[in-house]
Amino acid sequence: MDKQIIDAMAMKRALTRITYEIIERNKGFDDLILIGIKTRGEFLARRIADQMAKLEGAQIPVVPLDVTGYRDDLQNDQVEKESKVTTKLPVDIDDKQVVLVDDVFFTGRTVRAAMDALMDQGRPQSIRVAVLIDRGHREMPIRPDFVGKNVPTASQEKVKVNMTEVDDQDNVELIK
């Protein structure tokens, strides 16, 4: 049974709130980079950057990041070796304020994988985490800095973020 927990307007409001929080915390845009964890994190990061451009006139770089090869829960070692980042990110992250953007924060393993991938590419001044949904159930000592909505869930439930860019609609569903 699926239940919609966020509609398109609530998603837009949550992203606007995250955008303002990032602006306030960063105190400027010169050294800010948004890195979107593929797939939906990339689109969320682009939406946040678009809002920053409208609000502050700032053009913030948005970089997609595939963390598949850095996941510690992959079974196939060959997949892991082949999918690690082998080329340099299109931007220099050394001494930058990096905000990792993802759709759902669950155990913390995806963000840990993203941090590993980033550290292979350089040494940012700071790494912060922005997520649309924080559903709890940590397995790593990592927590998001910017949260659109906290959604307590049972571990067997799933949270599905739908975005127009991928799913032709904006909403979030809780799947039991």
Solvent accessible surface area in square Angstrom, and as a share of the most:
residue,aa,sasa,rsa
1,M,169,0.76
2,D,84,0.44
3,K,111,0.47
4,Q,96,0.43
5,I,40,0.20
6,I,6,0.03
7,D,66,0.34
8,A,53,0.41
9,M,112,0.50
10,A,28,0.22
11,M,0,0.00
12,K,119,0.51
13,R,139,0.51
14,A,4,0.03
15,L,5,0.03
16,T,41,0.24
17,R,110,0.40
18,I,2,0.01
19,T,0,0.00
20,Y,96,0.36
21,E,62,0.28
22,I,2,0.01
23,I,25,0.12
24,E,125,0.56
25,R,107,0.39
26,N,18,0.09
27,K,179,0.76
28,G,33,0.32
29,F,43,0.18
30,D,148,0.77
31,D,42,0.22
32,L,3,0.01
33,I,4,0.02
34,L,0,0.00
35,I,0,0.00
36,G,0,0.00
37,I,4,0.02
38,K,105,0.45
39,T,65,0.38
40,R,50,0.18
41,G,0,0.00
42,E,22,0.10
43,F,45,0.19
44,L,1,0.00
45,A,0,0.00
46,R,97,0.35
47,R,49,0.18
48,I,1,0.00
49,A,10,0.08
50,D,81,0.42
51,Q,30,0.13
52,M,0,0.00
53,A,29,0.22
54,K,171,0.72
55,L,75,0.38
56,E,90,0.40
57,G,58,0.55
58,A,13,0.10
59,Q,151,0.67
60,I,15,0.08
61,P,53,0.34
62,V,28,0.16
63,V,3,0.02
64,P,46,0.29
65,L,3,0.01
66,D,65,0.34
67,V,10,0.06
68,T,51,0.29
69,G,0,0.00
70,Y,17,0.07
71,R,55,0.20
72,D,77,0.40
73,D,72,0.37
74,L,56,0.28
75,Q,168,0.75
76,N,78,0.40
77,D,97,0.50
78,Q,100,0.44
79,V,64,0.37
80,E,52,0.23
81,K,144,0.61
82,E,121,0.54
83,S,35,0.23
84,K,79,0.34
85,V,39,0.23
86,T,119,0.69
87,T,101,0.59
88,K,136,0.58
89,L,17,0.08
90,P,111,0.70
91,V,42,0.24
92,D,85,0.44
93,I,2,0.01
94,D,65,0.34
95,D,103,0.54
96,K,59,0.25
97,Q,28,0.12
98,V,1,0.00
99,V,3,0.02
100,L,0,0.00
101,V,3,0.01
102,D,11,0.06
103,D,28,0.14
104,V,30,0.17
105,F,4,0.02
106,F,69,0.29
107,T,20,0.11
108,G,3,0.03
109,R,63,0.23
110,T,34,0.20
111,V,3,0.02
112,R,51,0.19
113,A,0,0.00
114,A,0,0.00
115,M,52,0.23
116,D,56,0.29
117,A,0,0.00
118,L,0,0.00
119,M,101,0.45
120,D,93,0.48
121,Q,20,0.09
122,G,19,0.18
123,R,165,0.60
124,P,10,0.06
125,Q,108,0.48
126,S,31,0.20
127,I,47,0.24
128,R,53,0.19
129,V,6,0.04
130,A,1,0.00
131,V,1,0.00
132,L,1,0.01
133,I,0,0.00
134,D,15,0.08
135,R,13,0.05
136,G,26,0.25
137,H,72,0.32
138,R,88,0.32
139,E,100,0.45
140,M,35,0.15
141,P,140,0.88
142,I,29,0.14
143,R,171,0.62
144,P,7,0.05
145,D,44,0.23
146,F,2,0.01
147,V,35,0.20
148,G,4,0.04
149,K,86,0.37
150,N,99,0.51
151,V,12,0.07
152,P,124,0.78
153,T,18,0.11
154,A,38,0.29
155,S,74,0.48
156,Q,139,0.62
157,E,19,0.09
158,K,130,0.55
159,V,20,0.11
160,K,69,0.29
161,V,3,0.02
162,N,7,0.04
163,M,0,0.00
164,T,75,0.44
165,E,83,0.37
166,V,64,0.37
167,D,39,0.20
168,D,128,0.66
169,Q,86,0.38
170,D,32,0.16
171,N,12,0.06
172,V,0,0.00
173,E,39,0.17
174,L,17,0.08
175,I,53,0.27
176,K,127,0.54
